[in-house]
Amino acid sequence: MALDQSVAAVSAISALAARRRLAANTPVREPSSSPEPEESSSARTNSFSVLQTLKRQNEPPKSPKKNASRGPLSRGESRAASLGNRMSGRGLTWGIPDTSSDPSTPDAASSATRVQYSSFLLNKNNCRVTTKGTVALKLRDSERFIVIGSFGIKVSAGEVTIFGATLKPSDAIHWVHAPHCHAIPVIRTSEKVALELHSDSNADGLRRLSRLSPLFRGIWGESKDDSTEATLGKGRTFQIVCSSDDAPKKCVIQELSSPPAWNKKLADLVTVAKNGPLTTLVCGPKSAGKSTFSKMLANRLLTSETAATARAGTHGVAVLDLDPGQPEYAPCGTLSLVHVTRPNLSAAFTHPNLDNDTYKVIRCHALASLTPASAPEHYLECVLDLLDSYRRLLRNCHLLINTPGWILGTGQDLLVDIISRVNPPEVIYMSEDGPADVVEVLRAATKRSFTTLPSQPSEFASRTAAHLRAMQAMSYFHLQNEGKASGGMRSSWNSSPLSSMPPLQVRYSGSGQGIQGILPYDYQTPPELLSQAVNGMILAAVDVEDSKAFRNLASTAASPDENGASAVEGMISRTAEGLPYIPNPNDIALDPRFSRTIGLVLIRGIDTATQTLQVLTPIPLQTIEQIRSQGRQIVLVHGRFDAPTWAYTEDLYHRSQQGDAGAERALQMAGVDPNDEEEEDDEDEVVVASNEEEAAAETDAPPLDPSAGSSTALPWVEVLRGSQKRPVGSRVWRVRRDLGRNVGGD
């Protein structure tokens, strides 16, 4: 009992001494007009609260916890803050008010979420609009800014870097398409610069594709009514974005970032390339930045060339594009050898043609699939033929090989085979996270330099890989075809629906037959279903340079005394409609040494009365006439291309934009909001309707007027209501895209 009393006395004395020390250390408070909250009763009665306060004062300050709920702009905010601190010594405010002294100011909340994309603010001293409508900028050294939209950049003085390319003073205009569904390239100055930004007159057709598909909506910064009004005036196809306040609404802007390891490797490769043609192979997993790094390397090599190098005949970079799922210079489902002569500063879907002002496809092969897994042997044959074409035609140019992201199993074996056959001096693996066994196998196959680089940082994507493929295919088939070879001209687009474009009439029987036949890859369609299988689908147009391209297909159909031409004719069969096709039960592909792909075609319809195919294609007519004049034939290859579902609804979207109530009703019946953007279409409810409910809905619903919005008159499209043409016992599912969202808030 005495021990307890002594402990209590010591505790009381300690508390009293602590209270006195706290009173001596506490500064005298100034009187305030605002009422102060009364001290709680628990604080008054707790004798040890002073000890707890002193303990907290004596402890070292703890580092703040990282906010795990930061959005996709967190990286940009921290980067902007650090850059703002560094630039404050130069007298630049970056347009962010200083709210550190008073966090209760109205601008504190906005500045906390504001992201700066430019190191300067536009004013009359650094920006003016010329009489020709161009925007002239005069900037100091070490400035940076981004531009959204389509524009041309012309450097008058100084140097500018963009997407790895260093642009020097010249009369040339470098054209850029920078939609914010991709990372936006940053424009940087290394010294005092004078440059001009030009509006792109060819971009109007590309922008108007948004009237035909929601995939193209909201990617250029325009408003809902497709206006291109920007801060610098009307009619402009671009916008300079200084901060997130200037950015288009409901979009997240990602700057194209290049990690320090990338910059160091790019500089090393450019230094090595000065000694002679350099071969570099880029590989790695999916979405690791292989295409971005390859474009940066090609742009840097192109802009680092000297005049002596150009006179020696080594101008340009040869690109071996071996990724059929996401090609850069050709349509999806193809492999190509490309001669790039000027920097490529735009997204892939903005230059889908085979001949442009910045590059030319030397040779192309159709894999007719989005992955090499469907035919690994044929894939390797195409690679070897393209490599042989490089050695014959472009051996004095640097070679850059971009490979697909298939790195496991058979994909790994293909990579090892390509590395062993090409024997490149540089192999770059775009990931530092393995898989370790894959890295070791590739390192062992490489006889020279093998380097691992970090993957490209990516925090947000408004379009999936399937969306980008659809956009690239849609852009390809809407290319403006003037009936002649492009001749290296810039791309332009026809924004009319494909259903309103007059197709090419190609005879498939009789005199003047335009195609030799249809050759199926992979799955072999029964002859009685072939016309339905190819109608409304994408096929590859292949120029057969020699009858040897048919391999065993011709030899099995020919008798021993027949020559090659008659053997080819003997292998052609016909369907009940007279459609010619080549039976291919053993899935034999055309030999790439004796054939080449000239483009893709879309079968709009089959007219059995006139025995013609209605074909939509951007292939120049001059190319087709040249092939026919030399006595060669064209074969249509039917494989596993993506179905052009975007083409089936173009007319409906186009009419809905013009206020056609019938078209809007047809789209709404399909569960699509014609005025909604692709990335915002997440509010559809989950509906499960039984056959009885469907039949009741069909009985109560008013009849659909075929002449007012029904798409039955359009090719390939049929609107079904209720349980029409559905198996007995089936159900209709309308699934919302955000099933994982917690609506209840618990």
Secondary structure, DSSP 8 states (H G I E B T S, - for coil): -HHHHHHHHHHHHHHHHHHHHHHHHS------SS------HHHHH-TTHHHHHHHHHHS--------TT--TTHHHHHHHHHHHHHHGGGT--TT----SS-TTSTHHHHHHH--B--SS---TTTEEE-TTS-EEEEE-TT-EEEEEEEEEEEEEES-EEETTEEE-S-S--EEEEE-TTS-B-EEEESS-EEEEEEE-TTHHHHHGGGGT-GGGTTSSS--TT----BTTBTT-SEEEE-BTTTS-TT----B----HHHHHHHHHHHHHHTTS--EEEEE-STTSSHHHHHHHHHHHHHHT--HHHHHTT--SEEEEE--SSS-SSS-TTEEEEEEE-S---S-GGG--SSB-SSEEEEEEEE-SSSSGGG-HHHHHHHHHHHHHHHHHH-TTSEEEEE--S--STHHHHHHHHHHHHH--SEEEES-SS--HHHHHHHHHH-SSEEEE---------SS-HHHHHHHHHHHHHTB---SS--TT----B--S-GGGS--EEEE-SSTT---SEEEE-SS---GGGHHHHHTT-EEEEEEE-SGGGGTHHHHHHS-TT--HHHHHHHT-EE-TT--EE---TT-----GGGEEEEEEEEEEEEETTTTEEEEE----HHHHHHHHHTT-EEEEEE------HHHHSHHHHHHHHTT-HHHHHHHHHTT--TTS-GGG------EEE-HHHHHHHHHHS----TTTT-GGGSTT-----TTTT--TT--EEE--S-TT--SS--
